[in-house]
Every structure is written in C-alpha cells, then in structure tokens.
C-alpha cells in the first residue's frame, strides 16, 4: 500500500496491482462504456465480490463437512483413491479451480471436497 486517500465517504488505501494487458484493456473498456465510474471502482467491486464468494465457500465447506460427518479419515481417503480413479481424474480440474478460489485450502481439504463431489455423482447415478 502506498498511502491513504481521505475526504471520501470511507478512507481508501492506495494499492498497486499488475494485471495482464488484455484484462486491463477490458476493464478500461467497461469504464469507457459507463459500466463503472472508474478502474478503481471496477476493481474494488470485483474484490468485494471475490471476498464474498470466499466467505460463502468457507461456510459451504463447513456445512458440507458437518453434514457428511467431518473430514475424511485416512482410510476413507485411501478407499476413495483406490475405488474412484476415473472420477478423481475427471475432478482434477475442479480441484484446481477450488484451490484457485481459496488458496488457503489445504490439499486434504481440496481432496475431501473432490471426494464428496464424487459421492454425490454416484448417489445421483443410483437414484431412480
């Protein structure tokens, strides 16, 4: 952070970020078309949305763990790895996306989420 700006409704902190040129161009185009009052306003809105999504994800993860009896045991994890190799491979992209959404997620937590998703797919296949 480089400094703070005051005189606005809330104190703002200056933050310098670097993004890919095509992303910067897209944001500037949105601002130019009136979709946001400024690049800063657009970025602040995007960050607020991501923070809310992260908070929602944490609540969802806690709820899922509560509903399924908590994190997987080492035996459950080993069984899942042995029985579900095809499904686990298919979920690798989802695992990467989960990790990108929440970089604080441990490998075990990400695996728990993936295995629960596999369980849901299997339950859906068995449903009449």
C-alpha positions in Angstrom: 0.0 0.0 0.0 1.4 3.4 -0.9 -0.8 5.8 1.0 -4.3 6.6 2.0 -6.8 9.0 0.5 -9.3 10.7 2.7 -12.2 13.1 2.1 -14.4 10.4 0.7 -17.2 8.5 2.5 -14.7 5.9 3.7 -10.9 6.1 3.9 -9.4 4.5 0.9 -5.9 2.9 0.7 -3.9 3.1 -2.5 -2.9 -0.3 -3.8 -0.8 -1.0 -6.9 -1.6 -4.2 -8.8 -0.4 -5.7 -12.0 -2.7 -7.5 -14.4 -2.4 -8.9 -17.9 -2.7 -6.2 -20.6 -5.9 -7.8 -22.1 -7.6 -7.7 -18.7 -6.6 -4.0 -18.2 -8.0 -3.2 -21.7 -11.3 -5.0 -20.9 -11.7 -3.1 -17.6 -10.9 0.2 -19.3 -13.5 -0.5 -22.0 -16.1 -1.2 -19.4 -15.3 2.1 -17.7 -15.4 3.9 -21.1 -18.8 2.4 -21.8 -20.1 3.6 -18.4 -20.2 0.2 -16.8 -18.2 1.6 -13.8 -17.2 5.1 -12.7 -13.5 4.3 -12.7 -11.0 1.5 -13.0 -10.6 1.7 -9.2 -14.3 1.3 -8.7 -14.5 -1.6 -11.0 -11.6 -3.4 -9.3 -13.0 -2.6 -5.8 -16.3 -4.1 -6.8 -14.6 -7.2 -8.2 -12.6 -7.7 -5.0 -15.7 -7.3 -2.8 -17.4 -10.0 -4.9 -14.4 -12.3 -4.6 -14.3 -11.7 -0.8 -18.0 -12.5 -0.5 -17.5 -15.7 -2.6 -14.6 -16.8 -0.5 -16.7 -16.3 2.7 -19.6 -18.2 1.1 -17.2 -21.0 0.1 -15.9 -21.3 3.7 -19.5 -21.5 5.0 -20.4 -24.1 2.3 -17.3 -26.2 3.1 -18.0 -26.1 6.9 -21.7 -27.1 6.2 -20.7 -29.9 3.9 -18.2 -31.3 6.4 -20.8 -31.1 9.2 -23.4 -32.9 7.0 -21.0 -35.7 6.0 -19.5 -36.4 9.4 -16.5 -34.2 9.2 -13.3 -34.5 7.1 -12.4 -37.9 5.5 -10.4 -40.3 7.6 -7.2 -41.6 6.1 -8.9 -45.0 5.5 -11.8 -43.2 3.6 -9.3 -41.2 1.6 -7.3 -44.4 0.6 -10.5 -46.2 -0.3 -11.7 -43.3 -2.4 -8.3 -43.1 -4.2 -8.5 -46.9 -4.9 -12.1 -47.1 -6.0 -12.6 -43.8 -7.8 -9.5 -43.2 -10.0 -11.5 -42.3 -13.1 -13.8 -40.0 -11.3 -10.9 -38.5 -9.3 -9.1 -37.8 -12.6 -12.2 -36.1 -14.0 -12.4 -33.9 -11.0 -8.8 -32.7 -11.2 -9.9 -29.5 -13.0 -12.5 -28.9 -10.2 -9.8 -29.3 -7.6 -7.6 -26.8 -9.4 -10.5 -24.4 -9.6 -11.3 -24.8 -5.9 -7.6 -24.2 -5.0 -7.6 -21.1 -7.1 -10.8 -19.8 -5.5 -9.4 -20.4 -2.0 -5.6 -20.5 -1.9 -5.7 -21.2 1.9 -7.4 -24.6 1.2 -5.1 -27.4 2.2 -4.5 -30.4 -0.2 -6.5 -32.6 2.2 -9.4 -30.2 2.3 -9.4 -30.0 -1.5 -9.4 -33.8 -1.7 -12.2 -34.0 0.7 -14.3 -31.7 -1.5 -13.5 -33.7 -4.6 -14.3 -37.0 -3.0 -17.6 -35.6 -1.7 -18.4 -34.5 -5.2 -17.7 -38.0 -6.5 -20.0 -39.3 -3.8 -22.8 -37.0 -4.9 -22.3 -38.1 -8.6 -22.5 -41.7 -7.5 -25.7 -41.1 -5.4 -27.3 -39.3 -8.4 -26.4 -42.3 -10.7 -28.1 -44.7 -8.2 -31.2 -42.5 -7.8 -34.4 -44.0 -9.5 
